[in-house]
Amino acid sequence: MLRLSPLLLLAGCATKEGTSERIAQDMSAMPPNTVMLSQTMRELSAEPGFTEALLQQIDKGQKNGAVLTPKLFYLFRSIVLGKDWRGLDRFPGWTIHQVTQTVDLGESLLKKQEAAPMGDVLKVQLGLYALDKAETISLDQPSTLPGFTTNGLVEKVSETVVRGDAPDPQLAPMHAESARLAEVLNRLSLNGFRPDGKDTAPFKAELSGHTASTPEQIVQALTASGHTVTVADARYFANFGHFHYKAQDVQMPFWLDTGLRVPREHWWQKSRKFLIPVAHAEYEWIVSGPKINADVTFYFGIDGRAEFRTNDQLNQPWVMKRFAHQYQGADAVEVTRLTGSLLRAYAYLHTAHPQLPFGGYYTLGVCQDVVAAIEQKMTGRSTMYPDTAQTELFRDQPDDEVYRLMSAIPKDTEGKVPAPERIFGSLPTTEYARLTIPGLREDVQRTYSAWQAGQLESEHSYARRTFTLVGVVAASLLVIYLQRTRRRPQV
């Protein structure tokens, strides 16, 4: 039996009295046709078998932002079965350091079991473009791949609950072109991949008389043939459920304790922990032109895949969306080159460490790490949080540039308080009054204002101030006691 009491107490801090009141007063923040998870579960908990059916659906998405480790899953299950609905509103409320500590537990549990095959060790979708097959393919003709389908992506959990999101009306119609482009970019990224000391077979793609043997050359070929290519650094709130209840979107963020404190409004009030929903970050290639119209993304997902992917499903409005940076021309080429290098590096790491839990998610980073590394290279700073990659593992791949990229970004697994720039930079909007999660707007606005005014307080400084105050009070009481003792008349 896992010993959870310390972490359960830590998570309980997020559900203390006052949180529910702030949420109740801010319900207007939610978009129309949206319901909180706590309300959904409160209404559905009486249905026989529903709780277990829901738990089986957790962790089935790709842009979830967080995967439930054994302890996290046990905690989530305990909250649901115990009907602690307030606990769901800020689940789990841990620091990323506490989350990654539970991954170590997952690693130790897996090491006690026999190694099991994990399917595609490289964790890269290549379609028909095999690594051992030399070929040159043409992009001049329309893709012959099938169109988008929700088969396997949308599932009915009960009469009133569905997991999975509908097709995006703008992006899903481009699925065939997007899927082909993603597979071509994946295969080009693996040119020169030598997991066993042997080169993969050469692969090339042609477009309007231009030949590409690397991902960045595809961007150059698209531009030269009259296409517009924009590479966007996209940030959202992660949705770790993708549920719909009675045709309403179920709001399911994954909450992290940043280590900062929300300032008090009045001196007699107690400050509280600054919790934020974890972000999802990705690079998005937006391509339009005479021959190819596509939308392709790249991120390291909870499925363990670091690869180019299609971007077909409709995001629930509450997750929002912000382009932190947009690259075109030579910058778009460079971002694509770096992305291809990182894809190849992750393929080496998956080959070297096939039994890492969760496909290496957390241990090799989360979706933010790749975006942060490239942002650091392109702009000289990183505004992503959290980053979890264990940099030393990136020595197990041959690209020294990738190792330097991953070494340059901050790490959030040692318990240090992250720079505020990274916390606020991860949010999917800079207009904090527009935030869509009840109880979040006030906390973000007040904490941001305190940061700008140089008055921000962290958990460490709060603890020091509290201990100092306790020490002063204790010393004062001791002095008063000694003075009174000395003044007592002698008998």
N, C-alpha and C positions, 0 to 999 in steps of 0.2 A: 504494500500500500504506500503510495506516495505521501510524504509528509509535507502538507501544504499550508499549515497554520500560519507561518510567518508571512508568506506571500498573500494569503487570504486577508490577513490584517492590513497589509499594504494596499491591496486593491480596495479594501473597505474604506480607506481614507477618501476615495473618490465619490463615495455615496453618502457622506455625512449629511446631517440635517442642513438644509439650505440649498443644496443642489437642486432638489425637486422643485422648490419654490421658484428659483431663478429660471428653470426650464419652463415651468407653467406660465410664467409671466412673459415668455418670449416665443410662444408657439407660432406667432405670426411670421417668424423668420422662415418657416418651412415653405417650400414651393407648394402650389396647389396639388391635390391628388397625392399627397405624401403622408405617411404615418410613421410614428416612431416604433422601433422594435419592441420597446417595453409595452406599449399599448397593444401591439399585435399579439404578443405572447400572453398578455393578461386575458385577452379574449379567447385565445386558442388553447390555452393550457388544459381546459376541461375536456377537450376532444381526446378520446382514447387513442393512444399510440402516436399522437401528433408530435410530441416532444422528441421522441426517438427518431421519427422520420425527418424532422428538421435537422437534428444533429448529424445525421448521415449526409446531409447536403452541404454542410459547412466545408470550406476549403476546396470547392469544386470550380471556382472561377480562375481567372488569370490575372486580373488587375486588382486583386484583393488587397495588396499592400502589406499584408501580414498573413502568415500561416500559423495555425494553432498548434503549438508544441504540445506534448502530453500534459504538462501542467496547465497550460492555457485552456486546453480542451476540457480538462477535468474541472477547472474553475468555471468555465462557461456552462458546463453541464450542471454543476452544483447550483449556480445562480438560477438557472431555468427550473430545475427540479424543486429547488427551495422557494420558488416564486418570489425571488428578490428582484422585483421589476426595476427598482431604482438602480440596482447594480448593473443592469443592462445599459442604462443611459450613459454610463461613462466607462464601459468595459474596455480593457481591463484596468486602465489607470496606472499602469506600471511605467517605470523608466525603460528605455531600450536596453539598458544594462541588465535589468532584471529579466527582460524577455530573452536576451541572448544567453543568460545563465541557464535558462530552461532548455535551450538548444543543446548545451553541453550534456544535460541529462538525457536528451533524446539521442545524442551521439553514443553515450555509454550504454543505453538500452539496446541500440542497434548493434553495437559491437559484441553483445552477448549472444546475438543470433547468427545463424549461418548466413553468409553472403547470398543474396538473391539477385537474379538478373533484374535490371532496371529498364529493360526495353532499349530504346535508342540511347546508347551510352553518350554519344556526342550531343544529344538533345538539340538537334537542329533539323528543321523540316526542309528536306531537299526535293520532295516530289519525285519526279522521274530522273533527276540529274544525279546519278550515282557518282561516288568519289572515285571509283575505279574505271570510269568510262570517259574517255577523251571525246569531246564533241564541241561543235560550234553551233549555237542555236540563233535563230533570227527572231527579232522583236518587231519586225516590220509588219507582220500580219496580226490580226486580233487574236487574243488568247482563246484557246479551245478548252480551257478548264471550265468545270461546271459553275453555275452561279451560286449565290449564297443560299444556305439552308440553315434553319434553326435546329435541325436534327442533332441530338447530342448536346446541344447548347441550352435548350429550354426544356424544362421538365416539370410536370405537374406533381406537386408534393401532396396536395389534398384538394378537396373540392373548392377551396378558397385561396390556396397558396400555390404560386408558381415560382420556380427558381430559374433565372436566366432572363436576359433582356431581349427586346424586340429588335428587328433590323433597323439600322440608321437609314432613314429614307434618302439621304444624300450619299452615304458611303457604300451601303450594301450593293447598290446596282453596279458598282465598279469592282465587285469582288473578284471576278475572273481575271481582270487585268492586275488587280492588286496582288492576288495570290501568285500569279506567275512572276511578277516583279519581285516579290518577297523571296520566292524560291531561287530566282536567279541571283539576287544579292547574297543570299545565304551560301549558294554554291561558289560564287566568285570569291567570297570571303575565305573559303577553304582551299583555294589554290595555294599550293606551297605548304599545306598542312601535312606534317610528317610524324604521326603518332608512333610509328614503329620504325622510324628511320628511312622510310620510303616515301617519296613524293606522291601525292594524289595525282590522278590523271588531269592533264590541262583542260580547262573549260573556258569557253569564250562566248560572248554574246555580241550580235551585230545589230546595228540600228542605223538606217539611212546612210550606209557606207562607212560607218564608224565601228571599230572593233574594240570591245572592252574585255579585259582579263582581270580587272579588279572592280570592287564596288564603286570607287570614286570615278573610274573611267565611264561607268554607266551614267553618272550624273553629268559628266562632260559630254557624252554622246547625246543625252536628252537635250541639253542646252543647245548644242551645236545643230540639232535637227529641229529647232523651233519650239521646244517645250519650255515651260516655266517650271522650275524646281525650287521649292522652298523647304528648308529643313527647320522645323520648329521644336523648341524645347517646351514641351507641354506638361502642365501640372494640374492635378485634380485632387479631390479628396478620394481616398481609396474606399471602395465599397466591398466589405468582406463578406457580404451575403448575396447580393443580386436577387433579392426576393421581392415578390409582389403579393399583396394581400387584398383580396376583393378588388382587383385591378388597380390598387394603389401601390406606389413605390414605397418599399420599407427602408427607412433610413438606418443604415448599419455601418457607422464609422467604427474605427478601431482606435481607441484613445491612448495617447502616450503622456506621461508625466515629463515635462521638459526640464524640470529642475529649477524653474523660475517660479516666482510668486506673483499672483495678481495683487496689485496694490489695494490697500484699504481705502474705502471712500471716506471714512471718519476715523479719527485717531483711536476710538475705543473699540473699533472692530478688529477682528483677527484676519490677517491676509490668508489666502488659500493657494493651493497648488495651481499652477498654470498648466492645464491639460489641453492638448490639441488633437484633432483627428489626424492620423497618419496620412501622408500624401502618397499618391501614385505619380510617378514621373516617367516620361518616355520621350524619345525623339520621333517626330512624325514627318515623313516625306510626302509632300503635297505636290503631285505631278499633274500638269494639264498641258495639252498640246494636240497636234494634228494626228498622232498615232496612239498615244498612250495617255489615258486619264486614270490615275490610281491614287490610293492613299495607303501608305505602308508605315508601320511603326516598328520601333526597336526598344525592347526593355528586357531585363532579367526578371522573370515572373516566378510566382510561387510554384509553378510547374517545373522549375529548375531549368527552364530554357532561356538562354540569352541569344536571341535571334530576331531577324526581321519577320514581321507578322502582318496579317491583314487587320483592318480596323473597321469591323462591320457593324457591331452592335451599338444600339442607342444607349448613351450614358443617362442615368437617372439625373434629373436636373439639380438635385441637391449636391452632387459631387462637383459641380461647377467646372470651369476650365480656364486656364490662363497660359498664354504663350510668354514665357519669361524672356526668350530670345528667339529671333528668327534669322536664319542664315540663307544667303543666296550667293551665286557666283562662286568665287574661289573659297569663301568660307563654307559654303554648302559642300563643296568638294572635300575640304579638309575634315569637316565633321563626319562625312561618310567614310573617309579613309580611316579615321580613328575608330569609328564604330565597327568597321570590318576587322580591324586589328583586335578589338576587344572580343568580338564574336569568336575569332580563331583562338584567342587565349582561353576563353571559357571552354571551348571544345577540348583543348589540351588538359585543362583542369578536371573536366568531367571524365576524361580518359584516365587521368592519374588517380582520381579519387571517386570512383564510381559509387561508393557506398556512403558518401556524405548524406546525412539526413535531409529530407526535403529537397533533394536535388542540389544541395549546396546553398539553398536560400538561407540567409542570415550569415552562414560561415563564409561564403564567397561574396557576400553583399546582399543588398535588397535592390529594388528597382531604382532607388535614388543613386546608388554608388556610381554606376556607369555615367549617368547624366552629370553627376557632380564632377567626375574626373575629366570629362570632356569640357564642361563649363570652365573648370579651373584652367585648362590648357587654352581655351579660346578667349577667355575674358580676364584671366589673372586672379579670379576669386571663385569661391564655391558658395552657393546660397541654397544648398539642399540639406535636409535633415529628415531622418537619420541616415548615417553611413555605418555599415557594420562589417565590411570585408576584412578578413584576417589577411593583412598584406603579405605575411611571410609565405602563404600558400601560393602567391602569384610568382614565386621563384620556380614553381614547378611547371612553368611554360617558358618558351625560349625568347619571347619578345621583351627586351629590356625596356623599351619605351612604355609598354603596358605596365610593367612593374613600377616605373617611375610615376606614371599617371595615377595608379592606385595608391601609391605611397604619399602622394602630394595632398590628398584630401583628408579632412579631419576624420577621426574615429570616435564613435559614440558608445563603445562597448566597455569603457573603463570607468563609467560613472561620473565623468566630468560634465559640467554644465555646458551645453553648446552655445556658440555665439548667437545672440539674438537675431543677427542678420540672416542666419541660416534658418532659424525657426520661422520667422515671418516670410522669408523668401520661398519657403516650401508651400505656402498657402496658395490656393487657386484663384485668389483675387487680391488686389491691393486696396480695394474699396471695402473696408471691413464692415461697414454698415450693411452691406449686401450679403454677408455670410448667412448660410441657409440652415444652420443647425441651432436649435433652441439653446439658449444659455451661453453660446460661444461668442456672440458679437461683443457684449459688454466686456468679457474677459480679455479679448484680443485688443479692443480699443484702449482699455485702461492700461494694459501691459505695454502696448506699443508707445503710448504717450509717456509712460514712465521711462522707457528706454530712451526716447528722444530727449527727455529732460535730464537724463543722467541719474535717475532715481530708481533704477531697476534693482530688485532684490532677488537673490537666488536662495535655494533651500539652505545652502551652506552659510550664507550671510545671515539668513533668518535664524538658523540654529545658533550661530555665534551670538547674535543679539539677544536671543532668548536666554541662553546660558549666562550671558553677562548680566542681564536684568535679574535673573534668579540669584546670581552670585551677589549682586549689589543688595538685593532685598534681604538675603540670608545674612550678609555681613552687617547690615543695619540692625536687623533683629538681634544679632549676637551682641552688638555694641549696647543696644538698649537693655538687654538682659544683664550684661555685666555691670552697667551703670546702676541698675536697680539693685543688684545683688550687693554692690559696694555700699549703697546708701542705707541698707537695712541696719537698724540699731543693734548694737551688741548686747547680748543678755548677760 
